[in-house]
């Protein structure tokens, strides 16, 4: 029962609400409260500050929470190890990805699932800071983020691909047969961009500044769906990593032009906790990512619909 009580503590920390934590644990609220109280009696400390609603953990409770997260992570790993020895690799991978990593992530998980059909995935869209917190408190197993821009500490890394940047616009006739566009030129267009709270937008702003341009987007959003809906309207253009073309399929009336002067690129990859041991699922995914040629798969899928000349990284 001790593992179950620890699950109650972790769920309460995540949900910050007794009823929601109980629902997440598939028990009634009285059952959850009784379990926490039994854990308190067993350890001889108060864990939760008791008022009419949840307000937080006691100092001792915070220490219990940290141990609970670690113990549950190790218990999960133990279950996977034992299952692997009997039935092969089986279990859930909790992946947190920055939004710009999501389009290519589907290629990786699909191939991993083909090799390990009993693998399950829980994928969350997170900021790089949230990925760091998720790894530290064992809320996620693996993250997808930049490896060479504001890199995360206390992690082991596996490179996936190098993103480059393209302008997506409906104004194809205006650009004629051009194969590239400069950052300074792109800054003059009516743009829809991600918000500055997102790491990719801060990277783009650095390239605009390097080109001596000051970008003032007409629309900013933290939602990929909102970004695409605005660009699809035909009024706005956007600057995105080339992997976003995986989401669009047929180009219809859109034109994709690589950004130059300067030519920019950044590395995205997997990050996992530097602590040992890793769960079998995490270990398997990191090893698989080292073997698979994700760069080739991205290029092949993009080339099905988009002109190669318009998407190749320019020389220089």
Secondary structure, 3 states (H helix, E strand, C coil): CHHHHHHHHHHHHHHCCHHHHHHHCCCCHHHHHHHHHHHHHHHCCCCECCCCCCCCECHHHHHHHHHHHHHHHHHHHHHHHHHHHHHCCCEEEEEEECHHHHHHHHHHHHHHHHHCCCEEEEEEECCHHHHHHHHHCCCCCEEEEECCCCCCCCEEEEEEEEEEEEEEECCHHHHCCCCEEEHHHHHCCCEEEECCCCHHHHHHHHHHHHCCCCCCCCEEECCHHHHHHHHHCCCCEEEEEHHHHHHCCCCCCCEEEEEECCCCEEEEEEEEECCCCCCHHHHHHHHHHHHCCHHHHHHHHHHCCCCHHHHCCCCC
